[in-house]
Amino acid sequence: MKILISGTGVAGPSLAYWLIKSGHTPVLIEKAPALRTGGYIIDFWGAGFDIAERMGILPTLQKAGYKVDEVRFVGADGARVGGFSAKVFDSATGGRYLSLARSELAAALYHALEGKVETRFNTSIRALSEGHGQVDVQFENGSSEQFDLVIGADGLHSRVRELCFENSSSYEHYLGYKVAAFEATGYSPREDLVYVMFTEVGKQIARFTMRNDKTLFLFIFAEESGAPETTPHHLASQ
């Protein structure tokens, strides 16, 4: 089957890899001009670790990843108030555990497809319609094409979901939190292999020192009432 996959994050390239293994012909599209680099540190273990090994990308992930030594809780003054050795995760998984930036995982998955799948950047879907056992896809650039199947792997503000369901917001359930992550260069202090967190009621900030003088930050705010403030769909969706 000829299958259109919208999104080149983690899910899209992963699916494309296994579809090729099964004899299908996937086509990846991405609204952005290149692979997106956003996201935060993720803990990588379990089924995902096993699948990465089967895909042959585990050495790449291990090179890009980190073995965290400590999870540290600090007060408002930055002084340590608690924490634990992160090596407990390593022991619990038999060493099959690492932490890495989401962007590094997405890049490794995408590069595993080089020469095997057609990828179209700066491309997004305008309209979808079903007919005669196929899906007619109209792209934002005015072109159109037929596919046997269209899959949305395009994240929170999914353009595919928006087009397929009359009221896509009914499929989104606000969990009461707002999250922001960003990368900074030249931040001090640098504490290698230490995951640092400060928490108070309704708020949390965390940071992790990366290679190349970079630090990743994560902010979480609890907000139980009201709709989430998000990037408009025409900017954020596929």
C-alpha positions in Angstrom: 0.0 0.0 0.0 1.0 3.6 -0.6 0.6 5.3 2.8 0.9 9.0 3.7 2.3 9.7 7.2 2.0 13.3 8.4 4.7 14.1 10.9 8.4 13.4 11.2 8.7 13.3 15.0 9.1 10.1 16.8 6.0 8.2 15.7 6.0 9.0 12.0 9.5 7.7 11.1 9.1 4.7 13.5 5.9 3.7 11.7 7.5 4.2 8.3 10.4 2.0 9.2 8.2 -1.0 10.0 5.8 -0.4 7.1 8.7 -0.7 4.7 9.7 -3.9 6.5 6.2 -5.2 5.7 6.4 -4.3 2.1 4.5 -1.0 2.0 5.5 2.3 0.5 5.2 5.1 3.0 5.6 8.8 2.2 6.5 11.2 5.1 5.4 14.8 5.1 6.4 17.6 7.5 5.1 21.1 7.8 8.4 22.4 9.1 11.3 23.0 6.7 13.5 20.5 8.5 13.4 18.1 11.4 12.0 19.8 14.5 14.5 20.2 17.4 12.2 21.0 20.3 11.4 18.9 23.3 13.0 17.8 26.6 14.9 15.0 28.1 13.1 11.6 28.0 13.9 8.4 29.8 14.4 5.6 27.3 13.9 2.0 28.4 11.6 -1.0 28.2 9.8 -1.8 24.9 11.2 1.3 23.3 14.8 0.3 24.1 14.1 -3.2 22.7 12.6 -1.8 19.5 15.5 0.6 19.0 17.9 -2.4 19.3 15.9 -4.3 16.6 16.1 -1.2 14.3 19.8 -1.0 14.7 19.8 2.6 16.1 20.7 1.7 19.7 24.5 2.6 19.3 23.5 6.0 18.0 21.1 6.6 20.9 23.7 5.4 23.4 26.3 7.8 22.0 23.8 10.7 22.0 22.3 9.8 25.4 23.3 10.2 29.1 23.6 7.9 32.1 22.2 10.2 34.8 24.0 9.9 38.2 21.6 11.8 40.5 18.1 13.2 40.7 18.4 16.3 43.0 15.7 18.4 44.6 16.6 21.9 45.6 15.0 24.8 47.5 14.4 28.3 46.3 18.0 29.2 47.2 19.4 26.4 45.0 20.6 24.3 48.0 20.0 20.6 47.9 17.0 19.4 50.0 16.8 15.8 48.8 17.3 13.4 46.0 18.5 9.9 45.1 20.9 8.1 43.0 19.6 7.6 39.5 21.6 4.4 39.1 18.6 2.6 40.6 17.0 2.9 37.2 20.1 1.3 35.6 20.0 -1.5 38.1 16.2 -2.1 37.7 16.6 -2.4 33.9 19.8 -4.4 33.7 21.6 -1.5 32.2 19.1 -1.1 29.4 18.2 2.5 30.3 19.4 5.9 29.2 18.2 9.5 29.0 18.4 11.6 25.9 16.8 14.6 24.2 13.6 14.0 22.3 15.2 15.7 19.3 18.1 13.2 19.3 15.6 10.2 19.3 13.6 11.7 16.5 16.8 12.4 14.4 18.1 8.8 14.9 14.8 7.4 13.8 14.6 9.6 10.7 18.2 8.9 9.7 17.5 5.2 9.9 15.2 5.7 6.9 17.7 7.6 4.7 17.5 6.3 1.1 14.4 4.2 2.0 11.5 6.6 2.1 10.4 9.8 0.4 10.2 12.7 2.7 8.6 16.1 1.8 9.3 19.0 4.1 7.4 22.3 3.9 4.4 20.2 3.1 1.0 20.0 4.9 -2.5 18.8 4.1 -5.3 21.1 3.1 -8.1 18.6 2.6 -8.9 14.9 2.7 -11.7 13.0 0.9 -12.4 9.3 0.5 -13.4 7.7 -2.7 -13.1 4.3 -4.5 -11.0 2.7 -1.8 -8.5 5.5 -1.7 -7.9 8.8 0.0 -7.7 11.9 -2.1 -5.2 14.3 -0.5 -5.0 18.0 -1.4 -1.9 19.7 -0.2 -1.4 23.3 0.8 0.8 23.9 -2.2 -2.2 23.2 -4.5 -1.1 19.7 -5.6 -3.2 16.6 -5.0 -2.4 12.9 -4.8 -4.1 9.6 -3.9 -3.1 7.2 -1.1 -4.4 3.9 0.2 -4.1 5.2 3.7 -3.4 8.5 5.5 -2.0 8.4 9.1 -1.7 11.4 11.4 1.5 11.4 13.4 1.4 15.1 13.8 1.2 15.7 17.5 -1.1 17.6 19.8 -2.5 20.0 17.1 -3.0 17.3 14.6 -4.1 18.6 11.2 -5.2 15.1 10.2 -7.4 14.7 13.3 -8.9 18.2 12.6 -9.8 17.2 9.1 -11.2 13.8 9.9 -13.4 14.8 12.8 -15.9 17.6 12.8 -15.0 18.8 16.3 -11.4 17.7 17.0 -11.5 19.6 20.3 -13.8 16.9 21.7 -10.9 14.4 21.4 -8.6 16.6 23.5 -8.9 16.4 27.3 -7.2 19.2 29.2 -5.2 17.7 32.1 -4.8 20.9 34.1 -1.2 21.6 33.3 0.9 23.8 31.1 4.3 22.7 30.0 7.2 24.6 28.4 10.7 23.3 27.4 13.6 25.2 25.9 17.3 25.0 25.4 19.9 27.6 26.6 23.5 28.0 25.7 26.2 29.2 28.2 24.1 28.7 31.3 25.9 28.4 34.7 26.2 26.4 36.9 26.9 23.3 34.9 26.2 20.0 36.8 26.9 17.1 34.6 24.7 14.0 34.8 22.5 15.6 37.5 18.8 16.2 37.0 17.9 19.2 39.1 14.4 20.1 40.2 12.7 22.8 42.2 9.0 22.2 43.2 6.4 24.2 45.0 2.6 23.9 45.0 1.4 24.1 41.4 4.8 24.8 39.9 8.0 22.9 38.9 11.1 23.8 37.1 13.8 21.3 36.1 17.1 21.5 34.3 19.6 19.1 32.8 23.2 19.9 31.6 23.9 18.8 28.0 27.0 18.6 25.9 28.3 21.5 23.9 27.6 24.1 26.7 23.8 23.6 26.4 21.2 23.2 29.2 17.6 22.0 28.8 14.9 23.6 31.0 11.4 22.3 31.7 8.6 24.4 33.3 5.3 22.9 34.6 2.4 25.0 35.9 -0.9 23.6 37.3 -4.0 25.3 36.2 -7.1 23.4 36.9 -9.7 25.7 35.3 -10.0 27.3 31.9 -9.0 26.2 28.5 -5.3 25.7 27.8 -3.5 28.5 25.9 -1.9 26.9 22.9 -0.4 28.0 19.7 -3.1 28.6 17.0 -3.8 25.6 14.8 -2.8 27.4 11.6 0.7 27.8 13.0 1.2 24.6 15.0 -0.7 21.9 13.1 0.6 19.8 10.3 
